[in-house]
Amino acid sequence: IVRCNDNVTLRVKVKTNLSEGVALTALNNGADPRTIRIKSDGSGRQGWFKQTGAHEVCITECPALCKSATCP
């Protein structure tokens, strides 16, 4: 899930079957990598602050996994 909230924070949330502690890398428009650590429930999240306009977030370990969101 990728979305932008009212205070222009772009958030990515993943749900997976990967083990706790696995690290994934999220890219915001192909740059600005952020690490997502998988928790015991199989989820992880990350964010970018003060974002505006259209954004595509991709998980580098799964190139086909990209989602888009637009921030105000």
Residue pairs with C-beta under 8 A, 6 or more apart in sequence:
1 11
1 12
1 13
1 14
1 67
2 10
2 11
2 12
2 13
2 55
2 57
2 67
2 68
2 69
3 10
3 11
3 69
4 10
4 11
4 51
4 55
4 69
4 70
4 71
4 72
5 11
6 72
8 49
8 50
8 51
8 52
8 71
8 72
9 47
9 48
9 49
9 50
9 51
10 28
10 47
10 48
10 51
10 55
10 57
10 69
10 71
11 45
11 46
11 47
12 26
12 34
12 36
12 45
12 46
12 47
12 57
12 67
13 43
13 44
13 45
14 24
14 36
14 38
14 43
14 44
14 45
14 59
15 42
15 43
16 22
16 38
16 42
16 43
16 44
17 42
18 24
18 38
18 42
19 38
20 38
20 39
20 40
20 42
21 37
21 38
22 37
22 38
23 35
23 36
23 37
23 38
24 35
24 36
24 38
24 44
24 59
24 60
24 61
24 62
25 33
25 34
25 35
25 36
25 59
25 60
25 61
26 33
26 34
26 35
26 36
26 46
26 57
26 58
26 59
26 60
27 33
27 57
27 58
27 59
27 60
28 34
28 48
28 51
28 55
28 56
28 57
29 55
29 56
30 56
30 58
32 48
33 60
34 46
34 47
34 48
35 46
36 44
36 45
36 46
36 59
37 44
38 44
48 55
51 71
52 71
52 72
53 70
53 71
54 68
54 69
54 70
55 68
55 69
55 70
55 71
56 66
56 67
56 68
57 66
57 67
57 68
57 69
58 65
58 66
59 65
59 66
